[in-house]
Amino acid sequence: MGIDVKPYKDQPNSRKEQVTEMFNNISGNYDFMNRIMTFGVDIKWRKKVVKMVAETKAKTILDIATGTGDFALMLAEVKPQKIVGLDISNGMLAVGKEKIKEKQLDHLIELVLGDSENLPFADNSFDAVTVGFGVRNFENLDKGLSEIHRVLRPGGIFVVLETSQPEKFPFKQVYKIHTKYIIPFLGKLFSKDEKAYEYLPESAEAFPYGNAFNNILKKNKFISVQNYPLMFGAASIYKAYKKADK
């Protein structure tokens, strides 16, 4: 299963290649734009994910689509033995490495360049896997989820924070205005790649959310799947597990 939305519609290269280029282009002000686009509430949402992971006492954590390392840095609060952050964008990782160095967490957090659909890790490597605002950028969603299931240890937790779509009035209408007009306007104002901030709302709109994504997780062998809408449905947290060995 893939989502056929691309940042640069006039270019022939693959969605994955375009997404990589896009995040390299916007890496310098990505954190700033994130705070503006979500009014800073994404930090509160991320803390909810960190709490879910903390409750499992995970010792090894993989953060996929780690970007500039926001989730990886917050997951340090869980006090695991090791955190690995993976992303396809060298530009984003470069920013993240500077943040980790500044926090003096190099001994705990390792950032690696890699593809979520071909993870460079052995089976059953991690107690927990997280993805923050990244699964909708997978070129092949099923392949990415299958890879996550493979590297997660039996009984391990998988938590996703992703955009979704409010369905009730007036939040649905307000959200549409914010994503269709305000986010692209902010992209033109503050970013050197305005196409990126047209793509991000489009990819969010195309992504299956709520029960639809729950069912995709179940299809990819995850169990005990639950979703938690945030901010009237503007985003959702999805929590699932890999079946434990008998």
N, C-alpha and C positions, 0 to 999 in steps of 0.2 A: 504493500500500500504506500503510495506516494502522494505528496501534495504538489500540484503543478502550478505554483506561484513563484515567479522569479523576480529578483530586484531589478534586473536590466533586461527588459523585454525585447530590446532591439539587438541583443547579443546572442550568438548561437551556442555558447558554451553551456555546460550543464548547470543545473540549479546549485549543486554543491560547490562548484567552482565560483559561481556568482555570489553565493552567500559568503564564501571565504574572502573574496575580493571586497565585498561590502563591509564586513567586520574589520578588515584591515584598514579600510578607508575611514571608518568612524571611531576607531579605537581610542584616539586621543581625547575625545570629549564624550565617550560613551557613558561613563558614570554620571557626568553632569546632566546629560540628556535623560538618563533613566530617572533621576530624582525629579526633574521637571515634568516628565510625562506622567509619572505616577503620583506626583505631589508628595513624594517621599514615603508613601505608605508601603512601597515594595519592601522596605527594610523591616517593617512590622510583619509582613507576610513571610519574609525569609526567616524571621525569628520563630515563627510557628513551625516551620520545617525543621529547624535546628532542634527545637524541643522534642519533636517526634523522633528524631534520630537519637537524641540524648537518652530518651526513655529505653532504648534498646541496648545501651552501653556498648555501642559499636567501637571496635578497636581499629578497624581499617575501613576507610571511607573513600569512595570514588565520586568526584563531582564532575559530571559530563557537561559539555558546553559551558565550561567554567568562566569563559570570557576573561574579565580583568580580576577574577579571583574573589569576588565579593562573598559568594557562598563558602568557598574554601576557608577564607579568613574567619567567617562567623562560626563555621563548624569546629574551629579550634577550641571553642568553648566546651565542646563535648569531651575534650581531653582524651582523644584517641591516641593510638600509637603512630598512625600514619594517615595523611590525607594526600590523595593524588587528584589534581585538577587537570582535565583534558579538554583541549579545544582545537579546532581546525585553523584558527587564525593566529599567526605569529605576532601580529600587531597587538591583539588583545592580550596575549600571554606576556608580551614585553611589559605592558602596563602592569599586569598582575604581579610579575616578578619583582618589580620595583616596590609595590605595595607590601609584598611579603617580606622583602629585605628590610624595609622601613620598620615593620612590626617585629623584626628579628625572629621570624618564624620559619626560616629556611630549613631548620632541622626537622620540622614537622610537616611542612607542605611542599610538595613537589609538583610543578606545573610541566605538563608534557604536551607536545604537538601530536595530535592523532585524530582519527576518524571514528565517530560514534558507531558507525556501521561495520567497523573492522577493528575492534578494540585490541590493543597490543598487550593483553593480560591473559594469564592462565584461567582455566575454569575455576569457579568457587574461590576467587581471590579476595572478595570484599564483603565485610559485614553489612555495609550500607552503600547504596548508590543514590545520588541526588541529581536532579536536573532542574535548573531555574531558568525559565523562559527560553528553553532550547529545543524541546522535542518537536515543536512546530517547524523547526528549520531542518529536521532530518529529511534527507532526500527520499529514503525508503523507511517509513516509520516502523513497519513490521521487522525489518532487518535490524534496525537500531534497538528495538525493544528485545528482540531475540538475543542480541549480543549482550545487552544488560543482564538479562536473565542468566545467560551462560556464566558471566564473571561474578555474579552474586552468589554468596555461599548459601546452602540450604538453610532455610529459616531466616535469611537476611531480609532487610527492609529496603524498599524502593519508594522514594518520595519525589513527586514532580510538582513544581510550581509553574503554572502556565496561564496565559490569558484565556478567557472564555467570553461568553456573550450574555449580558443581562437580558432577561426575557420579559420583565414586567415594566409597565408604565410607572413613572416617567424615566426610570433608569436606563431603559433600552434606548430611548430617544437621546438622552444626554450623552450616553456612551457613543452613539453613532456620530454625534456632532464632534465629540472629542477626538475620535479616531479618524474620522474622514476629513476634518478641516483643521483642528487645532494642532494635532501631531505633525501633519505635513507642513503646516505653517512654521512651527518651531524648528523643523528640520531645515527649512529654507533659511531661517533666521540664524541658526547657530551651527549648522553642520555644513561641511564642504561637500557632502554627498546627500543631496535632498532626496534622491531616489530611494535611499535606505529607509527614510521615514514615510515613504509611500508604501514600500514593501512590508514593513513591520505590521501596520494595521491590516493590510490585505492578507498576510499570512495568518494573522490571528483570526480573521473572519472565516478563512478556509479550513481552519483546524477543527477536527471533531472534538467536542467538549462534553462534560457531564457524563451521562450514561453511555454515550457513544464511545468516549475514550475508555471508560470502565470496561466496556465489552472488548475493545481492542487489547487492553491489558490482559483480560481473561483468556482471549484467543492465543496470546503469547505466553501462556502457562503461569501467569501470576495468580495468586489466590488472595482471599480476604480483601478484595479491592473496595476501597471507599473513596468518595470525593467530598470535598468541603468547599462550597462556594464562598468567595470573599467579596466584600464591597458590592453586595447586591448582584453578584455574578460576573463582575468585571474580570475576575481571575478565579482560579480554583487550585486547591491542593489535592493531589491524588496520592493515596497511600496504598501500597500493595506489598506482598511478601512472596518469596520463593518457597515452595513447599519444603518442609523440613524432612530430613532423612528419617526413616522409621527406625 
